Every structure is written in C-alpha cells, then in structure tokens.
C-alpha cells in the first residue's frame, strides 16, 4: 500500500505548500486543526501529517493521546515562519545569514 503526506497549516503558509505541489488543509486555530487531523486519520492512505507547530501546540491533550496510540499516520510538527521586525532591511538579512552560518547572533554597527 502506498501512503501519502498531508499538511495542516495556517492560511498564510498554505500558499507555499500549494506551490510546492502539496495541497494543504487550512486551519486557523487548534480546534480547526483537530478537526482536520481527525479527517486525515480516517483515511487509510494517510502516512505522514505535517502540522504547523503553533497549531500542534494548541491541540487538546485527548487528541494528542488518540494520535499517539496509532501507528499511522505519523504526526510531525514543523516550524512556521517567524515575522521578526528586526530582520527587515539589508542589515537584518546579513545578520540572519551570519546567524545561520556561524550559529551566533551578531550586532552590526
């Protein structure tokens, strides 16, 4: 049997997954994410469900217990975008590149 990958994310992130060829299910809060998750767990072809981390953190405990007792689908949280005002402009871009390259935050003067 072939399994599929599904994505549950906020509408702001959904466009990126759609453009990448992985149509997402949109959810704006934890309750909507739980509904989408139940929809996907009922599908026998669901193998992996990627869920935006802030939605994952808002799932009720009973939903997490239900999913954790099942071998499939695997529920994997992924980090959503960070809208950090300090990264605006060329200096913010350079600081972020340096952080990724060396692992430390630097301050440009």
C-alpha positions in Angstrom: 0.0 0.0 0.0 1.2 3.5 -0.8 0.9 6.2 1.9 0.6 9.9 1.3 1.9 13.0 3.1 -0.7 15.7 4.2 -0.2 19.2 5.5 -2.2 21.1 8.1 -1.2 24.8 8.4 -2.4 28.3 8.7 -3.8 30.1 5.6 -0.7 32.3 5.5 1.6 29.3 4.9 -0.8 27.3 2.8 0.1 29.0 -0.5 3.7 27.9 -0.2 2.7 24.3 0.1 0.3 24.6 -2.7 3.0 26.0 -5.0 5.3 23.1 -4.0 2.6 20.6 -5.1 1.4 19.5 -1.7 -2.2 20.8 -1.3 -2.7 21.7 2.4 -5.7 21.7 4.7 -6.0 25.1 6.3 -6.7 25.7 10.0 -6.7 28.9 11.9 -6.8 27.6 15.4 -6.3 24.4 17.5 -9.9 23.3 17.2 -9.9 23.5 13.4 -6.6 21.7 13.3 -8.0 18.9 15.4 -10.9 18.6 13.0 -8.6 18.4 10.0 -6.4 15.9 11.9 -9.4 13.6 12.6 -10.4 13.8 8.9 -6.9 12.6 7.9 -6.7 9.9 10.5 -9.8 8.3 9.0 -8.1 8.0 5.6 -6.3 4.7 5.2 -3.7 6.2 2.8 -2.5 8.8 5.4 1.1 8.0 6.3 2.5 11.3 7.5 0.8 14.5 8.6 2.8 17.7 8.8 1.3 20.3 11.1 2.5 23.8 11.7 4.0 23.9 15.2 1.8 26.6 16.7 -1.3 24.6 15.7 0.2 21.5 17.1 0.8 23.2 20.4 -2.9 24.2 20.6 -4.2 20.6 20.1 -6.2 19.3 23.0 -4.4 16.6 25.1 -7.0 14.0 24.3 -6.4 14.5 20.6 -2.7 14.1 21.0 -3.2 10.9 23.0 -5.5 9.5 20.3 -3.0 10.1 17.6 0.0 8.9 19.6 -1.7 5.5 20.1 -2.0 4.9 16.4 1.0 3.6 14.4 -0.1 5.6 11.3 -0.4 8.4 10.4 2.7 9.9 12.0 2.1 13.5 13.2 5.1 15.7 12.6 5.1 19.4 13.7 7.1 21.8 11.6 8.1 25.4 12.4 6.1 28.2 10.9 7.5 31.4 9.6 8.8 34.0 12.1 7.7 37.5 11.4 10.6 39.3 13.2 10.7 43.1 12.6 14.4 43.1 13.4 15.1 41.2 10.1 13.8 44.0 7.9 16.2 45.7 5.5 19.7 44.7 4.3 21.3 44.6 7.8 18.6 42.2 9.1 19.3 39.9 6.1 23.0 40.0 6.8 22.6 39.3 10.5 20.3 36.4 9.7 22.8 34.9 7.2 25.6 35.2 9.8 23.5 33.6 12.4 22.8 30.6 10.1 26.4 30.3 9.1 28.1 30.6 12.5 25.3 29.8 14.9 25.6 33.1 16.8 23.6 36.3 16.7 25.8 39.3 15.9 25.1 43.0 16.1 26.2 45.2 13.2 27.3 48.8 14.0 
